[in-house]
């Protein structure tokens, strides 16, 4: 189904019902397609808290940096 922009604005609720039913709606301007309305599809499975528990190991010194790196980021050596 192809509709022009004015018709899409006027009939948006109806067009959304058609999309929910699985129909694709193309919106055009001056006879040229510019947009496609399709049903929203959730991507992937929902996130589960704790799914990576026990799979990631962080060393005790993960946040320790050499002094020269800390100084470079803190601006201590700027002239």
N, C-alpha and C positions, 0 to 999 in steps of 0.2 A: 504494500500500500504506500503510495506517495502522496503527500499533502504539502501545500505551500505554507509558508510561515504564518500568514494571517489565519488560515484554517487551523493550523496546529495550536495557535494561541487560543482560538475560540473553542476548540474541541479537545483541549488537553486532557481533561478527566476521561473522556471517552477513549482517546488514543492510549492512555495509560492502561485502561482496562483491557484493551486489545493486546497490548504488549504483555500484560500479566497472563493473558490466555495463550501466549506463545507466538503471537504474530509480530512480525518485524514492521516498523513504520519508518519510512524515509521522509525527511523534511527537506523541501527544496525551495530554492529562490530563483525566480526567472527561469523555471524549467530545469534547473541544474540541482542535483542532489547535494546537500551540504551537511546533513547529519543523519544518524541512524539511531532510532530508539529500539533497544533490545532488552529482554528481561535481565535483571541483575542476577549474576551468579556469584555466590560466595566462593572465594578462592581458598582452597585447601581446608584442612580441618581447623576447628577453633583451637586456640592455644590452651594448653593445660599447665597450670602452675606446678613446678617441681618436676617436669618431664625429664630434665637433664640431671636431676639429683644423683650423685654418685658417679657421673660420667665425666665430670670436669674436675681436674686437680689443679690447684693453684699453689705454687711454691710459697714458702714462708717469706722469701725475700722479693716477691714480685714487684713491690713498689720501691725498692731501693735503687738509687741511681748513683753513678759516680759523681763526685763533687763538680767536675768540670761541666757536666751536663746540667746540673742544677743551676750553676752560675750562669751558663749560657741562656737559660730560660728566665732567670730572675733579673737579668740585665746588670749583674754585678761587675761585668768586665767592659761595659760600654764606656766609650771615651768621649 
